Amino acid sequence: MKLIFFSFFLLTGLVAGSQVITDSLLIEGRYRLFHFNKPAGNSGDRSLLFVMHGSGGNGRNMMKATTKLEAIASRENLLLVYPDGYKNYWNECRRYATSDANKENINENSFFHEMIKYFRLKYAVNKERVFAAGFSGGGHMAYKLGLTMPGEIRAIAAIVANMPDSASSDCVSTRKSLPVLIVNGTADNVNPYNGGEMFVNNSSYGIVRSTENSFHYWASLAGYTGEPRKTVLPDTDPADQKTIEEYSYSAKGMPSVTLLKVIGGKHDYPGDIDVYLYAWDFFKSQAGKPDTGRKDPAKPVLLAEAACGECQFKLPGKSCDLAVRIDGKAWFVDGTSIDDHGDAHARDGFCEAVRKAEVQGEIINGRFWVSYFRLLKAEN
């Protein structure tokens, strides 16, 4: 059936001080809904992030999970969009899913393709900065977009979701690599970390791969071999009885593939990090970062010490990451990285010396999210 493109405005409302817009597109005879906070101003070159709900959910309720990311979206020039699955479900790659979306073979690719066109036309989204993240069934939808639309979706994040094995999948992969972030818990009784049969509402959705197998699928597609780099993330919420191990493949000119293994994690979010802030930082690192050289005249400029957090400020971690220290307190930095400012191991590099910098930003989730960063000339 020929694709019909049609935009039909439904309603607007005010939620937490933002103007929430619900709109729709007519895709193959069905209206498909999506929701977003209307961006402030007329800025161009925006990033677009689709956030997909889990099976049985909806886009408006998914907005509750991203409040911290929405709080900085304007500063990051980021537009978050929350589409609705067909009758609250996605037609992702699970062959044995029992939802109407699967039975009717709903054309999800056309839906996302037309949403991208919509936001490029109306809100000047940069087509090179379109990303997708999803929770549970939405994570499976993220996998589908990565497998079938890597030319339009530049990076994905799948949360508490493993890929179906080959016998349980009905997606045809393009076999093209892209940056992938996976966040899974070892005690998940819905999405089994070690793979196996997956049940949703007492119905079998077929066999899913193990998390490690899903992780290595994307790593192999990107061309990585050997063991990934391991980092234990700070346990910022001991009360949740979970810890996070980060496993990552990255190399110059290649897409990064990262797994967050949540030890003790169930079919939920970890407490130690905000996964959507983490995912956004991951996406930025893969597709170019926002301009951190533009000073906001309405905000104070702080003088900070800048260096490797692990090497110079003794922050916990097992790699080399940029940090700033202000009035004796140090934080890791998001928005710019240690590799953006020359060789970190040179004589005046961040691992060998503490430099001075002018900064603007805010502390979110125990990290300094920088909006302006200018390294000052090193003193002789």
N, C-alpha and C positions, 0 to 999 in steps of 0.2 A: 504494500500500500504506500502510495506516495506520501512523504512527510509534509504535513501542513504546519506552517509556522504562524502562530497567532498569540499575541500577548493580551491578556485580559486582566485589568486591575481589579482587585477584590476589595481590599480594605486597608486602612492604616490605623495605628493605635499608638498610644504612648506607654512604654514599659521602661521603668527605671530611668526616666528622663530622656529616652531615645525614641525616635519615631520608627516604629516597626512597620515595615511594609510587607504585605502578603500579595504576591502576584502569581500569575499562572501562564503556562504555555500549552497550546493545543498540540499534542504529539500523537499522531496517528489516531485521531478521533477521541482522545482522552485528555481532559485538562489535568496538568501536573502542576502542583503547587510548590512554592518555595518562599522563604521568609528571610528578611535581612533588616538590619538597622540602616536607615538612610544615612549615607556618608555626609559629613559636614563639609562645606566648602565645595570648590570646583577643581580640586586637585586631579591631575592626570597621572598616568603611569602607576596606577594602583596594582597591588597584589590582590588576588582572589583566592579565597580558601573555602572550599565546600566542606561542611561538617555534617556527616550522615548519622542519623539515629540508628538504634538497634532494632531488631525485629519486634514489631508491635508498637513501636514508638511513633513520634512525629517530630517535625522540624522545630516547631515552636517550643516544645518541651526541651529539645536538645540545646536551646539557647541558655538554659540554666547551667549547663556544664562548662560554659566558656566565658563566664563573667569576667575573669581576670584578663583573658586575652581581649575581650571586647573593650575593657577599660583602657587599653593602650592601642587599640586598632587605629584610631585617628592619627596618633603620633607615628605609627608604623606605616601609615598609608595603606592599610589593609582593609579589605571588605570581606566579612564573613557571611556566607550564605548557607541556609539550612533548608535543604529540599525535603519534601515529603516522599516517602516511598509509596508505591501504588497500594492502596488499602493498607497502609502502615508497614509494608514489607518491600524488600528489594528483589529484583530478579538478578541475583548475582551468579556466581559460578557453581553453586551447589545443585547438581543435577537432580537430587532427590528431595529438594525442598518442596513443601506441600502448600505454600502460599499461592494465592491467585496470581501474584506477580510472576511466579515461576510457571504456573499452569497456562497462563495466557501469553507467556513469553513476551513480557512488556519490554519495549525498546528503550532500555536505560541509556544506551550510548547516544541516541538521538536527543534524549532529554538533556543530558549534560552538554552535548555539543551546542544545542540551541540556547541553553543558559549561558554558556560562555559567550556566544554571539550577543545575547541580550545585555550582558554586563560590559562587554567591550563597547557596545554602541551607546549605552546610557551613562556609564560611569567610568569610561576611559581606562578600563583594565588592560594591563600589559599582558599580551598573550603568552609571553615567556615566563610569567609568574603566576601560573594557575596551579593550585595544589588541592589535594583531597585528603581528608582524615575521617575515620569512622570508628564507631564503637560497636563491638559485637557484630550483628548483621551488617551494620554500616562499615565495619572493618572488612567484611567480605566484599562489600561493594567497592571499597577502596582497592582491594586486590584486583577486582574485575577491571576497574579503570586503568590500573597500572599495566595489566596484561593486554588490554585491548585498545587503549587510547593514550599510549605514551607520547604521541606527538602533540597532544593537547593538554594532558595532565602531566606536569613536570616533576612531581614527586608525590608520594603517598605515605600515609601513616595508618597502620591497622592496629587497633587496640582490642585486646582480648579476642583475637580471631586468628585461626590457623587456616592455611589454604586447604581446599579439598584435595584428596589424592587424585591421580589421573583418572581412575575409574569412576570417581564421584563428581568429576568436573565436566561441565558442558561448555566451557569457554575455550576459544582458540586463541592462543597467545601469539602476539606479534614477535616474540622472542627478542624484544628490544629492552635494554636495561634502563633503569632510572633510579633515583635515590629512593630508598625505602626505609621506613622506621616501623618496627614491630614492638608492641608492648604487651607482654603476656605474663600471667601469674602461674606459679608452679602448682597451686592448689585449686585451680579452676575446675569445677565439676561440670561445667557446660561446654567449655572449649578445652578439651584435655591437653595439657601441656605436652604430654608424651604421645599425642596422637590417638586415633581410634575412632569409634563410632560416636557421632554427635547427636544429641537429642534436644529438640526444641518443642516444648508443650507436649511431651511424651511421644513425639513423632521423630523417627530417625531421619536425619539429614545426610546420611551416608558417612563415609570415612574421611577424616581430616588428617593431614600430615602432622607430624610433631612440630613443635615450635622451631627446634633446631633445623629440621628439614626445610621448613618454610623460609627461615633465615638464610640457609645455605643455597636454596634455590635462587634467590635474588642475588646473592653474592657471586655465585657461579655464573649467572647471566651477565653480571658486570665484569667478569674476568678475574675475580680474586681467587687466590689459592692460599694454602697455609692457614695459620691460626689467626683469628681476629684479635685486636687489642682489647684487653679487659681492664675495666675501671670500676671500682666499687663506689657508688654514689653516697654522699653523706646521708646518714640516717637522721633526717630532720624531724621525723615524727615517730619516736620509739613506741608510742601508744598503739600504733596500728599494727605492730608486730610483723612488719614487713621490711625487707631490705631490697635494694635494687643493684643488680650487677649489669653494667653496660658492656656489650660486646660490639665492636665496630670495625668495619673495613673501610679504609679511605686511602686515596692516593691522588696525586695531582692529575687532573684531566679525567678522572673516573668518578662515577656517582658513588656516594657513600651509602653503605648499608649498615644499619644499626639495630641491635636487639636490646631491649631493656627487659631483663629477666627479673621478675618481681618474686623474690623468694617468699613463699607463704601467701602470695596474692591469689585472690579468688576472681570471680567474674565481676570485677569492679575496678575502680580507680585506686592506685596507690596513694598513700597520704604524704609521702616524702617529697613528691614533686607535683606540680600541675602539668598534666600530660599535654595539654594544648599549648601552654607556654613553651614547653620543651619541644613539641612538634614544630611550632612556628620558628623557634631558634634553629632547629634542624633544617627546615625548608630554606630559611634565609642563607644558611651557610652553603647551600647547594645552588642557589640561583641568583647570587649577587645580593649584597646587603643594602639596606636603605642608606641614604646620604647622611653620614655622621659628621660632615664638615660644615653643616649649616647651623649657625647659632640662632637660638630663639631669643630675640631682644627682650621679651617679656619675662624671661626666667633668669635667675642668678647663675653666673658661671662659677664653678667651683675649681679650686686648684687641688689637684690630686697627685699622689704618687702612683705610677703605673709600672707594673712588672709582672713576671710569671708568679701566679698565686702560690704554686707549690714550691718553686725554687727560692723565691725571695720573701714571701709573706707567710710561708709555712701553713698554708691552707690545706685541708685534706684532699687528696687526689693522687692519681698515679700517672698523670700525663702533664703536659705543659699547657697551661691555660692562662689567658690574660685576666688580671685582676687590678683593681684600684684600691688605694688606701686613702681615706679621708679622715682627718682628726684621729688617727691611730686605729681606725676600724677598717678592715679589708673585706672586699666582696669580689667574687668572680663577676665577670662582665659579659653581658649579652648585647648584641647589636654591632659589635666589631670583634675581631679575633686576634690572637697573638700572631697569626701569620699575615695579617694585613699591614704590618709595620716593619717589614724587613726580616732579616735572619735573627730569630730569637736567641741563637747561640753565638752571635757575633760579640765582639768585645763590648759594644754598647747595646746589645740586644736585651730583651726583657728577662732572659734567664740568667744573664750575667750582671745586669745593672738595674737600678731603680731609676726610672725617668720621671720627669714632671709633665703633667698634662692638664689642659683645661677641659672640663667635662660639664655636661648637663645630663640629667636623667632622673630616675627614681628607683627606689629599692622595691622589688616585687619578688615575693617568694624567696627571700634571702639572697637575691642576686641583684646587681646594679645594671638596670636596663638603660643603656646609654643612648641618648638622642643626638648628642654633640660630643665629639672627641677630637681634640687637637693636641698632638704631641709637641711639646716645646723643644727647642733646640738644646741638645745636651751641652752641659758646661764642660769646659776643658779642665 
